[in-house]
């Protein structure tokens, strides 16, 4: 191959299509369903030992994830699954703050109805 330029000697590979974007998965500590990270809410034990909601997912500390439904939050708090995952005993003020936040969340039935396609009745 004395007369061929170095670029021509190399075989060119066709560019494959773009890879699908990686979507991080997390498990809800209450219902144990695996969902995309963005669909779950993160609760974090801060280095100071406090338990807080982490809406952005960037706070430092040990984290646990819950679905955005009141039933998962009630299960996580009442069965102490959050305490087990975060390896901490919840302070009363932290528990009250989490319960107050859980009260603002929709129930699982409301979320399921909103996700289901609407059927129209013929008049």
N, CA, C and O atoms as a MOPAC input file, in Angstrom:
PM7 MOZYME 1SCF
protein

 N      0.82500 1    -1.17200 1     0.00000 1
 C      0.00000 1     0.00000 1     0.00000 1
 C      0.87300 1     1.24000 1     0.00000 1
 O      0.71100 1     2.12900 1     0.83700 1
 N      1.76000 1     1.29100 1    -0.90400 1
 C      2.71700 1     2.37500 1    -0.94600 1
 C      2.08800 1     3.69000 1    -1.35800 1
 O      2.50500 1     4.74600 1    -0.88300 1
 N      1.07700 1     3.65000 1    -2.24800 1
 C      0.54100 1     4.89500 1    -2.75500 1
 C     -0.74300 1     5.35200 1    -2.08800 1
 O     -1.29800 1     6.37300 1    -2.49300 1
 N     -1.23900 1     4.64700 1    -1.08800 1
 C     -2.50800 1     5.05700 1    -0.46700 1
 C     -2.25400 1     5.94800 1     0.73800 1
 O     -1.37300 1     5.67900 1     1.55400 1
 N     -3.04100 1     7.01100 1     0.83300 1
 C     -2.90300 1     7.87400 1     2.01000 1
 C     -3.37600 1     7.14700 1     3.27500 1
 O     -4.18600 1     6.22400 1     3.18900 1
 N     -2.88100 1     7.55300 1     4.43600 1
 C     -3.23200 1     6.85700 1     5.68300 1
 C     -4.73100 1     6.86700 1     5.97100 1
 O     -5.25400 1     5.89200 1     6.51100 1
 N     -5.44400 1     7.96200 1     5.61800 1
 C     -6.87600 1     8.00800 1     5.89900 1
 C     -7.62500 1     6.97200 1     5.06900 1
 O     -8.56100 1     6.35000 1     5.57400 1
 N     -7.25400 1     6.77500 1     3.85300 1
 C     -7.95300 1     5.82600 1     2.98600 1
 C     -7.68900 1     4.40000 1     3.42000 1
 O     -8.53600 1     3.53000 1     3.21300 1
 N     -6.54800 1     4.13800 1     4.01100 1
 C     -6.21700 1     2.78400 1     4.43800 1
 C     -7.10000 1     2.35100 1     5.60900 1
 O     -7.38200 1     1.16400 1     5.77000 1
 N     -7.53200 1     3.30900 1     6.42100 1
 C     -8.39000 1     2.98200 1     7.54400 1
 C     -9.81200 1     2.78600 1     7.04900 1
 O    -10.29500 1     3.54600 1     6.21000 1
 N    -10.47000 1     1.78200 1     7.56200 1
 C    -11.85600 1     1.57200 1     7.17200 1
 C    -12.74100 1     2.46700 1     8.01600 1
 O    -12.58300 1     2.55300 1     9.23400 1
 N    -13.65200 1     3.11600 1     7.36800 1
 C    -14.57400 1     3.99900 1     8.09700 1
 C    -15.82000 1     3.22100 1     8.46200 1
 O    -16.39100 1     2.49900 1     7.64400 1
 N    -16.22000 1     3.38300 1     9.68200 1
 C    -17.42900 1     2.71800 1    10.14900 1
 C    -18.59000 1     3.68800 1    10.01900 1
 O    -18.44400 1     4.88400 1    10.27100 1
 N    -19.71900 1     3.17500 1     9.63100 1
 C    -20.91800 1     4.00800 1     9.55900 1
 C    -21.32800 1     4.36300 1    10.98400 1
 O    -21.27400 1     3.52000 1    11.87900 1
 N    -21.73600 1     5.60300 1    11.18900 1
 C    -22.15400 1     6.03400 1    12.51700 1
 C    -23.51000 1     5.42400 1    12.85000 1
 O    -24.48500 1     5.61800 1    12.12400 1
 N    -23.56000 1     4.69900 1    13.93500 1
 C    -24.85800 1     4.13800 1    14.31800 1
 C    -25.77200 1     5.24300 1    14.83900 1
 O    -25.31000 1     6.34400 1    15.13800 1
 N    -27.05800 1     4.95400 1    14.94600 1
 C    -28.01400 1     5.92600 1    15.48500 1
 C    -27.67900 1     6.25900 1    16.92700 1
 O    -26.90300 1     5.56000 1    17.57800 1
 N    -28.26900 1     7.32400 1    17.40900 1
 C    -27.99600 1     7.72500 1    18.78800 1
 C    -28.49000 1     6.66500 1    19.76100 1
 O    -29.51800 1     6.02100 1    19.55400 1
 N    -27.71700 1     6.51100 1    20.83000 1
 C    -28.13700 1     5.59900 1    21.88600 1
 C    -29.28600 1     6.23200 1    22.65000 1
 O    -29.34000 1     7.45500 1    22.78100 1
 N    -30.20200 1     5.42400 1    23.15400 1
 C    -31.25600 1     6.01000 1    23.99000 1
 C    -30.63600 1     6.54600 1    25.27400 1
 O    -29.69500 1     5.96500 1    25.81600 1
 N    -31.16600 1     7.64100 1    25.74100 1
 C    -30.64700 1     8.28200 1    26.94700 1
 C    -30.88900 1     7.39100 1    28.16200 1
 O    -31.96600 1     6.81800 1    28.32600 1
 N    -29.87600 1     7.28800 1    29.00000 1
 C    -29.97400 1     6.49700 1    30.22600 1
 C    -30.88900 1     7.20600 1    31.21200 1
 O    -30.69900 1     8.38800 1    31.49900 1
 N    -31.87500 1     6.49400 1    31.73000 1
 C    -32.79700 1     7.04600 1    32.71700 1
 C    -32.52000 1     6.33700 1    34.04300 1
 O    -32.75400 1     5.13400 1    34.16000 1
 N    -32.02200 1     7.07700 1    35.04700 1
 C    -31.74000 1     6.43900 1    36.33700 1
 C    -33.01200 1     5.89100 1    36.97500 1
 O    -34.05800 1     6.54000 1    36.93500 1
 N    -32.92700 1     4.71300 1    37.55600 1
 C    -34.05400 1     4.05700 1    38.20800 1
 C    -33.82100 1     4.02200 1    39.71500 1
 O    -32.69300 1     3.84800 1    40.17400 1
 N    -34.89600 1     4.18900 1    40.47400 1
 C    -34.83900 1     4.09700 1    41.92700 1
 C    -36.04400 1     3.29800 1    42.41500 1
 O    -37.03100 1     3.15400 1    41.69300 1
 N    -35.96500 1     2.78300 1    43.63500 1
 C    -37.03200 1     1.97900 1    44.21700 1
 C    -37.69600 1     2.73700 1    45.35000 1
 O    -37.02000 1     3.27700 1    46.22500 1
 N    -39.02300 1     2.77500 1    45.33400 1
 C    -39.78700 1     3.37600 1    46.43000 1
 C    -39.64000 1     2.47100 1    47.65100 1
 O    -39.82300 1     1.25800 1    47.54800 1
 N    -39.31000 1     3.05000 1    48.80400 1
 C    -39.09000 1     2.23600 1    50.00300 1
 C    -40.39400 1     1.70200 1    50.56900 1
 O    -40.37300 1     0.76600 1    51.36900 1
 N    -41.52400 1     2.26600 1    50.18000 1
 C    -42.81100 1     1.81500 1    50.71100 1
 C    -43.42900 1     0.71300 1    49.85700 1
 O    -43.73900 1    -0.36200 1    50.37100 1
 N    -43.61200 1     0.96300 1    48.56200 1
 C    -44.29400 1    -0.00700 1    47.70000 1
 C    -43.32000 1    -0.89100 1    46.92100 1
 O    -43.74800 1    -1.84700 1    46.27400 1
 N    -42.02800 1    -0.59300 1    46.96900 1
 C    -40.97100 1    -1.36000 1    46.31900 1
 C    -41.07600 1    -1.38600 1    44.78900 1
 O    -40.53200 1    -2.28700 1    44.15100 1
 N    -41.76400 1    -0.41400 1    44.20000 1
 C    -41.81800 1    -0.32400 1    42.75000 1
 C    -40.59800 1     0.43000 1    42.24300 1
 O    -40.18300 1     1.42500 1    42.83700 1
 N    -40.02900 1    -0.04600 1    41.14700 1
 C    -38.89400 1     0.61400 1    40.52000 1
 C    -39.45400 1     1.58700 1    39.49100 1
 O    -40.21300 1     1.20500 1    38.60000 1
 N    -39.06500 1     2.85100 1    39.63100 1
 C    -39.55900 1     3.90400 1    38.74200 1
 C    -38.39700 1     4.80800 1    38.35200 1
 O    -37.34100 1     4.77700 1    38.98400 1
 N    -38.59100 1     5.61100 1    37.31700 1
 C    -37.56100 1     6.60600 1    37.00000 1
 C    -37.35400 1     7.55700 1    38.17600 1
 O    -38.30400 1     7.92900 1    38.86500 1
 N    -36.12300 1     7.93400 1    38.38800 1
 C    -35.75200 1     8.76800 1    39.52700 1
 C    -36.58100 1    10.05000 1    39.61000 1
 O    -36.91900 1    10.49800 1    40.70500 1
 N    -36.90900 1    10.64200 1    38.46200 1
 C    -37.65700 1    11.90200 1    38.42700 1
 C    -39.09800 1    11.75900 1    38.91200 1
 O    -39.71800 1    12.75500 1    39.28600 1
 N    -39.64100 1    10.54300 1    38.91300 1
 C    -41.01500 1    10.32400 1    39.35300 1
 C    -41.11800 1    10.14900 1    40.86600 1
 O    -42.22000 1    10.16900 1    41.41500 1
 N    -39.99700 1     9.98000 1    41.53900 1
 C    -39.99300 1     9.75000 1    42.98000 1
 C    -39.49800 1    10.98200 1    43.72500 1
 O    -38.81700 1    11.83400 1    43.15400 1
 N    -39.84300 1    11.06600 1    44.99000 1
 C    -39.38800 1    12.16800 1    45.84200 1
 C    -38.29700 1    11.64800 1    46.77200 1
 O    -38.42500 1    10.57100 1    47.35400 1
 N    -37.23200 1    12.41700 1    46.90400 1
 C    -36.08900 1    12.00100 1    47.72700 1
 C    -36.20300 1    12.61900 1    49.11100 1
 O    -36.48500 1    13.80700 1    49.26300 1
 N    -35.97900 1    11.78600 1    50.10800 1
 C    -35.89600 1    12.23100 1    51.49700 1
 C    -34.46900 1    11.95400 1    51.91900 1
 O    -33.93900 1    10.87800 1    51.64400 1
 N    -33.84200 1    12.90700 1    52.58100 1
 C    -32.42100 1    12.78000 1    52.88800 1
 C    -32.17700 1    12.97600 1    54.38700 1
 O    -32.80700 1    13.81100 1    55.03500 1
 N    -31.24300 1    12.17900 1    54.91400 1
 C    -30.72900 1    12.39500 1    56.27200 1
 C    -29.47200 1    13.23100 1    56.11500 1
 O    -28.47400 1    12.77000 1    55.56200 1
 N    -29.52700 1    14.44400 1    56.59900 1
 C    -28.40000 1    15.35800 1    56.44100 1
 C    -27.25100 1    14.93800 1    57.36000 1
 O    -27.45600 1    14.15300 1    58.28500 1
 N    -26.05200 1    15.45300 1    57.11200 1
 C    -24.92900 1    15.13000 1    58.00600 1
 C    -25.17800 1    15.55700 1    59.45800 1
 O    -24.54800 1    15.02900 1    60.37500 1
 N    -26.09300 1    16.51200 1    59.66900 1
 C    -26.42600 1    16.94000 1    61.03100 1
 C    -27.43900 1    16.01700 1    61.70100 1
 O    -27.75600 1    16.20500 1    62.87500 1
 N    -27.95500 1    15.01700 1    60.97100 1
 C    -28.90100 1    14.07200 1    61.54600 1
 C    -30.35300 1    14.43300 1    61.33600 1
 O    -31.23000 1    13.70800 1    61.80700 1
 N    -30.64200 1    15.51500 1    60.65400 1
 C    -32.02300 1    15.92200 1    60.37000 1
 C    -32.52600 1    15.15800 1    59.15100 1
 O    -31.73000 1    14.72300 1    58.31900 1
 N    -33.82800 1    14.99600 1    59.04200 1
 C    -34.45200 1    14.35300 1    57.89000 1
 C    -35.26900 1    15.40900 1    57.16100 1
 O    -36.14800 1    16.04300 1    57.74400 1
 N    -34.96600 1    15.58900 1    55.86800 1
 C    -35.61100 1    16.63500 1    55.08300 1
 C    -36.01900 1    16.09900 1    53.72600 1
 O    -35.49400 1    15.09100 1    53.25300 1
 N    -36.96600 1    16.79200 1    53.10500 1
 C    -37.34400 1    16.49200 1    51.73000 1
 C    -36.32900 1    17.17100 1    50.82900 1
 O    -35.95700 1    18.32300 1    51.05200 1
 N    -35.88800 1    16.45400 1    49.81600 1
 C    -34.89500 1    16.97000 1    48.88000 1
 C    -35.52800 1    17.04900 1    47.48800 1
 O    -35.42000 1    16.10300 1    46.70800 1
 N    -36.18700 1    18.16500 1    47.17100 1
 C    -36.90600 1    18.24700 1    45.89100 1
 C    -35.99800 1    18.20000 1    44.66800 1
 O    -36.42900 1    17.75000 1    43.60600 1
 N    -34.75900 1    18.65100 1    44.79000 1
 C    -33.84200 1    18.69600 1    43.65300 1
 C    -33.02500 1    17.41800 1    43.54300 1
 O    -32.59400 1    17.05400 1    42.44800 1
 N    -32.80600 1    16.72900 1    44.65800 1
 C    -32.03300 1    15.49600 1    44.64400 1
 C    -30.53600 1    15.71700 1    44.72000 1
 O    -29.76600 1    14.83600 1    44.33700 1
 N    -30.10500 1    16.86900 1    45.20500 1
 C    -28.67400 1    17.19300 1    45.22800 1
 C    -28.10600 1    17.36200 1    46.63700 1
 O    -26.89700 1    17.53900 1    46.79000 1
 N    -28.94600 1    17.31100 1    47.66300 1
 C    -28.43600 1    17.51300 1    49.02200 1
 C    -27.52300 1    16.36400 1    49.41600 1
 O    -27.72300 1    15.21900 1    49.01100 1
 N    -26.52400 1    16.69600 1    50.21000 1
 C    -25.62000 1    15.65200 1    50.66900 1
 C    -26.26400 1    14.90600 1    51.82800 1
 O    -27.01300 1    15.48000 1    52.61800 1
 N    -25.96300 1    13.63600 1    51.91400 1
 C    -26.50800 1    12.80800 1    52.97900 1
 C    -27.09500 1    11.53700 1    52.42400 1
 O    -27.15200 1    11.33900 1    51.21000 1
 N    -27.53100 1    10.68200 1    53.31800 1
 C    -28.12400 1     9.39600 1    52.92200 1
 C    -29.55600 1     9.63600 1    52.46400 1
 O    -30.32900 1    10.30200 1    53.15300 1
 N    -29.90800 1     9.09500 1    51.30700 1
 C    -31.22700 1     9.34800 1    50.74400 1
 C    -32.07500 1     8.10600 1    50.61900 1
 O    -31.57300 1     6.98200 1    50.57500 1
 N    -33.38400 1     8.33700 1    50.56100 1
 C    -34.37000 1     7.28400 1    50.30900 1
 C    -35.43200 1     7.89800 1    49.40600 1
 O    -35.62500 1     9.11400 1    49.40100 1
 N    -36.11700 1     7.05900 1    48.64600 1
 C    -37.09000 1     7.54900 1    47.67400 1
 C    -38.47500 1     7.01600 1    47.98000 1
 O    -38.64200 1     5.86500 1    48.38300 1
 N    -39.48200 1     7.88800 1    47.77900 1
 C    -40.88200 1     7.52400 1    47.94200 1
 C    -41.67100 1     8.00900 1    46.73300 1
 O    -41.33600 1     9.03100 1    46.13400 1
 N    -42.72300 1     7.26900 1    46.37700 1
 C    -43.62300 1     7.71300 1    45.31600 1
 C    -44.31400 1     9.00800 1    45.76300 1
 O    -44.36300 1     9.32100 1    46.95300 1
 N    -44.83300 1     9.73500 1    44.81000 1
 C    -45.51400 1    10.99300 1    45.11900 1
 C    -46.98700 1    10.75500 1    45.41600 1
 O    -47.84400 1    11.48300 1    44.91600 1
 N    -47.29100 1     9.74200 1    46.22700 1
 C    -48.66100 1     9.46700 1    46.64700 1
 C    -48.72200 1     9.41400 1    48.16700 1
 O    -47.76100 1     9.02600 1    48.83000 1
 N    -49.86400 1     9.80900 1    48.70000 1
 C    -49.99600 1     9.84500 1    50.15700 1
 C    -49.93700 1     8.44000 1    50.76000 1
 O    -49.46800 1     8.27800 1    51.88700 1
 N    -50.39800 1     7.43300 1    50.03800 1
 C    -50.38600 1     6.07300 1    50.58900 1
 C    -48.95300 1     5.56800 1    50.80900 1
 O    -48.67300 1     4.92800 1    51.82200 1
 N    -48.06200 1     5.84900 1    49.88100 1
 C    -46.65900 1     5.43500 1    50.05800 1
 C    -46.01900 1     6.19100 1    51.21400 1
 O    -45.24600 1     5.61500 1    51.97900 1
 N    -46.33100 1     7.46000 1    51.34500 1
 C    -45.76100 1     8.24000 1    52.43800 1
 C    -46.27300 1     7.74000 1    53.78400 1
 O    -45.50500 1     7.65400 1    54.74200 1
 N    -47.56500 1     7.40800 1    53.86800 1
 C    -48.10400 1     6.88800 1    55.12400 1
 C    -47.44700 1     5.55600 1    55.47400 1
 O    -47.10400 1     5.31900 1    56.63200 1
 N    -47.27100 1     4.69100 1    54.48500 1
 C    -46.61500 1     3.40700 1    54.71700 1
 C    -45.16500 1     3.61700 1    55.16200 1
 O    -44.69500 1     2.97500 1    56.10100 1
 N    -44.47400 1     4.51100 1    54.48300 1
 C    -43.07600 1     4.77400 1    54.81400 1
 C    -42.89400 1     5.31400 1    56.21600 1
 O    -41.91000 1     4.99900 1    56.88500 1
 N    -43.84600 1     6.13500 1    56.66900 1
 C    -43.74200 1     6.72000 1    58.00700 1
 C    -44.26200 1     5.77000 1    59.08700 1
 O    -43.61300 1     5.60500 1    60.12100 1
 N    -45.41100 1     5.14900 1    58.86700 1
 C    -46.01200 1     4.31300 1    59.90600 1
 C    -45.26000 1     3.00300 1    60.12200 1
 O    -45.11200 1     2.55700 1    61.26000 1
 N    -44.78700 1     2.38400 1    59.04800 1
 C    -44.06500 1     1.11700 1    59.18800 1
 C    -42.56800 1     1.33400 1    59.39700 1
 O    -41.78900 1     0.38100 1    59.40800 1
 N    -42.18300 1     2.57500 1    59.55900 1
 C    -40.80300 1     2.96600 1    59.84800 1
 C    -39.81400 1     2.53200 1    58.76700 1
 O    -38.64300 1     2.28200 1    59.05300 1
 N    -40.28300 1     2.44600 1    57.54700 1
 C    -39.38200 1     2.08200 1    56.45100 1
 C    -38.40200 1     3.20200 1    56.14400 1
 O    -37.25700 1     2.95100 1    55.76800 1
 N    -38.85800 1     4.44700 1    56.30700 1
 C    -37.94100 1     5.56900 1    56.11000 1
 C    -36.82600 1     5.52400 1    57.14600 1
 O    -35.65700 1     5.73600 1    56.82200 1
 N    -37.18800 1     5.25100 1    58.37500 1
 C    -36.18100 1     5.18200 1    59.44200 1
 C    -35.16800 1     4.07400 1    59.16500 1
 O    -33.97300 1     4.25000 1    59.40200 1
 N    -35.63900 1     2.94000 1    58.66700 1
 C    -34.73300 1     1.83500 1    58.35700 1
 C    -33.78600 1     2.20500 1    57.22200 1
 O    -32.58200 1     1.96200 1    57.30900 1
 N    -34.32400 1     2.79000 1    56.16400 1
 C    -33.49900 1     3.12400 1    55.00500 1
 C    -32.50200 1     4.23900 1    55.31400 1
 O    -31.36500 1     4.21600 1    54.84200 1
 N    -32.93700 1     5.21200 1    56.10900 1
 C    -32.06300 1     6.34200 1    56.43600 1
 C    -31.16700 1     6.05800 1    57.64200 1
 O    -30.28500 1     6.85000 1    57.97100 1
 N    -31.40500 1     4.92000 1    58.29500 1
 C    -30.61900 1     4.51200 1    59.46100 1
 C    -30.60900 1     5.58700 1    60.54300 1
 O    -29.55700 1     5.97800 1    61.04800 1
 N    -31.82200 1     6.05900 1    60.88800 1
 C    -31.96500 1     7.10400 1    61.88700 1
 C    -33.34500 1     6.98100 1    62.53300 1
 O    -34.27900 1     6.47300 1    61.91200 1
 N    -33.47300 1     7.44200 1    63.77200 1
 C    -34.77900 1     7.56300 1    64.40000 1
 C    -35.27800 1     8.97600 1    64.13600 1
 O    -34.59700 1     9.95400 1    64.44200 1
 N    -36.47700 1     9.07200 1    63.56200 1
 C    -37.01200 1    10.39100 1    63.20900 1
 C    -37.32100 1    11.20500 1    64.45600 1
 O    -37.93400 1    10.70800 1    65.40100 1
 N    -36.89500 1    12.44100 1    64.44700 1
 C    -37.27200 1    13.36700 1    65.50300 1
 C    -38.74500 1    13.73700 1    65.30700 1
 O    -39.25400 1    13.68000 1    64.18800 1
 N    -39.41700 1    14.10900 1    66.36900 1
 C    -40.85000 1    14.42900 1    66.28600 1
 C    -41.11300 1    15.57300 1    65.30900 1
 O    -42.08100 1    15.52200 1    64.55000 1
 N    -40.27000 1    16.59800 1    65.31600 1
 C    -40.49100 1    17.73200 1    64.40700 1
 C    -40.26400 1    17.34200 1    62.95000 1
 O    -40.94500 1    17.85300 1    62.06100 1
 N    -39.31200 1    16.44000 1    62.69300 1
 C    -39.10000 1    15.95300 1    61.33100 1
 C    -40.28500 1    15.11400 1    60.87400 1
 O    -40.73900 1    15.23300 1    59.73600 1
 N    -40.78400 1    14.26200 1    61.77200 1
 C    -41.94400 1    13.42800 1    61.44200 1
 C    -43.15700 1    14.29400 1    61.13300 1
 O    -43.87800 1    14.02800 1    60.17100 1
 N    -43.38900 1    15.32200 1    61.93500 1
 C    -44.53400 1    16.21100 1    61.70000 1
 C    -44.40400 1    16.94200 1    60.36400 1
 O    -45.39500 1    17.11600 1    59.65400 1
 N    -43.19800 1    17.36700 1    60.02100 1
 C    -42.98500 1    18.05300 1    58.74800 1
 C    -43.24000 1    17.10300 1    57.57800 1
 O    -43.84200 1    17.50100 1    56.58100 1
 N    -42.79100 1    15.85700 1    57.68800 1
 C    -43.01800 1    14.88100 1    56.62300 1
 C    -44.49700 1    14.51600 1    56.50800 1
 O    -45.01300 1    14.36100 1    55.40100 1
 N    -45.19100 1    14.37700 1    57.65800 1
 C    -46.61800 1    14.07300 1    57.62500 1
 C    -47.41400 1    15.22600 1    57.03500 1
 O    -48.38900 1    15.00400 1    56.31700 1
 N    -47.00600 1    16.45900 1    57.33200 1
 C    -47.68800 1    17.62600 1    56.76100 1
 C    -47.49900 1    17.66100 1    55.24300 1
 O    -48.42800 1    17.99800 1    54.51000 1
 N    -46.31000 1    17.31700 1    54.77500 1
 C    -46.06800 1    17.27200 1    53.33700 1
 C    -46.87500 1    16.14800 1    52.69700 1
 O    -47.42400 1    16.32400 1    51.61000 1
 N    -46.95300 1    14.99100 1    53.36300 1
 C    -47.70400 1    13.85400 1    52.83100 1
 C    -49.18600 1    14.18000 1    52.69100 1
 O    -49.85700 1    13.66600 1    51.79500 1
 N    -49.69300 1    15.02900 1    53.57000 1
 C    -51.10900 1    15.40500 1    53.50500 1
 C    -51.42700 1    16.21300 1    52.24900 1
 O    -52.58100 1    16.25800 1    51.82100 1
 N    -50.42600 1    16.84700 1    51.66000 1
 C    -50.64800 1    17.63500 1    50.44300 1
 C    -50.58900 1    16.80000 1    49.17800 1
 O    -50.94700 1    17.28100 1    48.10300 1
 N    -50.14000 1    15.54600 1    49.28900 1
 C    -49.97900 1    14.68400 1    48.11700 1
 C    -51.29900 1    14.02400 1    47.73800 1
 O    -52.14700 1    13.80000 1    48.60300 1
 N    -51.48700 1    13.70700 1    46.44400 1
 C    -52.71100 1    13.02100 1    46.03000 1
 C    -52.67200 1    11.55000 1    46.43400 1
 O    -51.60300 1    10.98300 1    46.66400 1
 N    -53.85200 1    10.94600 1    46.51400 1
 C    -53.91200 1     9.52000 1    46.82100 1
 C    -53.54900 1     8.71800 1    45.57600 1
 O    -53.52700 1     9.25700 1    44.47000 1
 N    -53.26900 1     7.44800 1    45.75400 1
 C    -52.88600 1     6.58800 1    44.62600 1
 C    -54.04600 1     6.46000 1    43.63100 1
 O    -53.82100 1     6.36000 1    42.42500 1
 N    -55.29000 1     6.46400 1    44.13900 1
 C    -56.45100 1     6.35600 1    43.25800 1
 C    -56.57400 1     7.58700 1    42.36800 1
 O    -56.92000 1     7.47300 1    41.19200 1
 N    -56.29500 1     8.75700 1    42.92100 1
 C    -56.36600 1     9.98900 1    42.14600 1
 C    -55.32000 1     9.98800 1    41.03600 1
 O    -55.59500 1    10.40300 1    39.91100 1
 N    -54.13300 1     9.52300 1    41.36000 1
 C    -53.05100 1     9.46100 1    40.37000 1
 C    -53.40200 1     8.45500 1    39.27700 1
 O    -53.15800 1     8.70800 1    38.09700 1
 N    -53.97800 1     7.30600 1    39.66800 1
 C    -54.34000 1     6.28100 1    38.68200 1
 C    -55.43600 1     6.78800 1    37.75400 1
 O    -55.39900 1     6.53200 1    36.55000 1
 N    -56.42300 1     7.51400 1    38.31100 1
 C    -57.48800 1     8.05900 1    37.47200 1
 C    -56.96000 1     9.10400 1    36.51700 1
 O    -57.40800 1     9.17800 1    35.37300 1
 N    -56.02200 1     9.90900 1    36.95900 1
 C    -55.46600 1    10.95400 1    36.10400 1
 C    -54.63100 1    10.34800 1    34.96900 1
 O    -54.55500 1    10.91900 1    33.88200 1
 N    -54.01400 1     9.20600 1    35.21800 1
 C    -53.17100 1     8.56400 1    34.21600 1
 C    -53.98500 1     7.73600 1    33.22500 1
 O    -53.54900 1     7.52400 1    32.09400 1
 N    -55.14800 1     7.27300 1    33.63300 1
 C    -55.97300 1     6.43500 1    32.76200 1
 C    -56.63700 1     7.29100 1    31.68900 1
 O    -57.02500 1     8.42700 1    31.95800 1
 N    -56.77100 1     6.75200 1    30.46500 1
 C    -57.43600 1     7.51900 1    29.41400 1
 C    -58.91700 1     7.67100 1    29.73200 1
 O    -59.56000 1     6.76000 1    30.25400 1
 N    -59.42900 1     8.82400 1    29.40800 1
 C    -60.83400 1     9.09800 1    29.67500 1
 C    -61.69600 1     8.40100 1    28.63400 1
 O    -61.35800 1     8.35800 1    27.45100 1
 N    -62.80700 1     7.86200 1    29.09500 1
 C    -63.75000 1     7.26400 1    28.17000 1
 C    -64.93800 1     8.19800 1    28.05300 1
 O    -65.39800 1     8.76500 1    29.04400 1
 N    -65.41500 1     8.34800 1    26.87300 1
 C    -66.55300 1     9.23300 1    26.65100 1
 C    -67.78600 1     8.40300 1    26.41300 1
 O    -67.74600 1     7.36800 1    25.74700 1
 N    -68.87600 1     8.87100 1    26.96400 1
 C    -70.13100 1     8.17600 1    26.77300 1
 C    -70.88800 1     8.81900 1    25.62600 1
 O    -70.86900 1    10.03800 1    25.44900 1
 N    -71.54100 1     7.99500 1    24.87000 1
 C    -72.37400 1     8.51100 1    23.79100 1
 C    -73.70900 1     8.94400 1    24.39200 1
 O    -74.29700 1     8.22000 1    25.19500 1
 N    -74.17000 1    10.09400 1    24.01100 1
 C    -75.44400 1    10.58900 1    24.56000 1
 C    -76.60700 1    10.15000 1    23.73700 1
 O    -77.74900 1    10.47800 1    24.05700 1

